[in-house]
Amino acid sequence: MRNHVFYDGLKGTEANLERLTGALEAVTDERLAEYADAVPREWKTVNKAADEIVKYLREAREHCEGLMTEITRALQ
């Protein structure tokens, strides 16, 4: 997380993660499939990045509470 573009600016702040939590929880499996389908076919044949991102977002949604706890801890 320390390499994330917003890390330095958020470190030491009390970030409000309610909007992020709500947005993550609102993303359905159907919507994730739409995101993956929107990736050009040519990109999919080169690597599996779209599939990995969908997998990551699904897991983040399923473990949202723990993820937000870890983000909050990391920003302290």
C-alpha positions as CSV (number, residue, x, y, z in Angstrom):
1,M,0.0,0.0,0.0
2,R,2.9,2.3,0.6
3,N,3.4,2.6,-3.2
4,H,-0.2,3.7,-3.8
5,V,-0.4,7.2,-5.4
6,F,-2.5,8.5,-2.5
7,Y,-0.6,6.9,0.4
8,D,1.7,9.8,1.3
9,G,-1.2,12.3,1.3
10,L,-3.5,10.1,3.4
11,K,-0.9,8.8,5.9
12,G,-1.6,10.1,9.4
13,T,-5.1,11.3,8.5
14,E,-8.4,10.0,9.6
15,A,-9.7,8.9,6.2
16,N,-13.5,8.5,5.8
17,L,-13.9,5.2,4.0
18,E,-17.7,5.1,4.0
19,R,-18.1,6.1,0.4
20,L,-15.4,3.6,-0.7
21,T,-17.2,0.9,1.4
22,G,-20.5,1.7,-0.1
23,A,-19.2,1.7,-3.7
24,L,-17.4,-1.6,-3.2
25,E,-20.4,-3.3,-1.7
26,A,-22.6,-2.0,-4.5
27,V,-20.6,-3.7,-7.3
28,T,-22.4,-6.9,-8.3
29,D,-20.9,-9.9,-9.9
30,E,-22.9,-9.0,-13.0
31,R,-21.2,-5.5,-13.1
32,L,-17.8,-7.1,-12.6
33,A,-18.5,-9.3,-15.6
34,E,-19.5,-6.2,-17.6
35,Y,-16.2,-4.6,-16.7
36,A,-14.2,-7.6,-17.8
37,D,-16.2,-7.9,-21.1
38,A,-15.4,-4.2,-21.8
39,V,-11.7,-5.0,-22.0
40,P,-10.6,-5.3,-25.7
41,R,-10.1,-8.9,-26.8
42,E,-6.6,-8.2,-27.9
43,W,-5.6,-7.2,-24.3
44,K,-7.1,-10.4,-22.9
45,T,-5.0,-12.6,-25.2
46,V,-1.8,-10.9,-24.0
47,N,-2.4,-11.4,-20.2
48,K,-5.0,-12.2,-17.6
49,A,-5.0,-8.7,-15.9
50,A,-8.7,-8.2,-16.4
51,D,-9.5,-11.5,-14.8
52,E,-7.1,-10.9,-11.9
53,I,-8.7,-7.4,-11.3
54,V,-12.2,-8.9,-11.3
55,K,-11.0,-11.5,-8.8
56,Y,-9.4,-8.9,-6.6
57,L,-12.5,-6.7,-6.6
58,R,-14.8,-9.6,-5.8
59,E,-12.5,-10.7,-2.9
60,A,-12.3,-7.1,-1.7
61,R,-16.1,-6.8,-1.7
62,E,-16.5,-10.1,0.1
63,H,-14.0,-9.1,2.8
64,C,-14.9,-5.4,2.8
65,E,-15.0,-5.0,6.6
66,G,-11.5,-6.5,7.1
67,L,-10.1,-4.5,4.1
68,M,-11.4,-1.2,5.6
69,T,-9.9,-2.1,9.0
70,E,-6.5,-2.9,7.3
71,I,-6.6,0.4,5.3
72,T,-7.4,2.4,8.4
73,R,-4.6,0.6,10.3
74,A,-2.1,1.2,7.5
75,L,-2.9,4.9,7.4
76,Q,-2.3,5.6,11.1
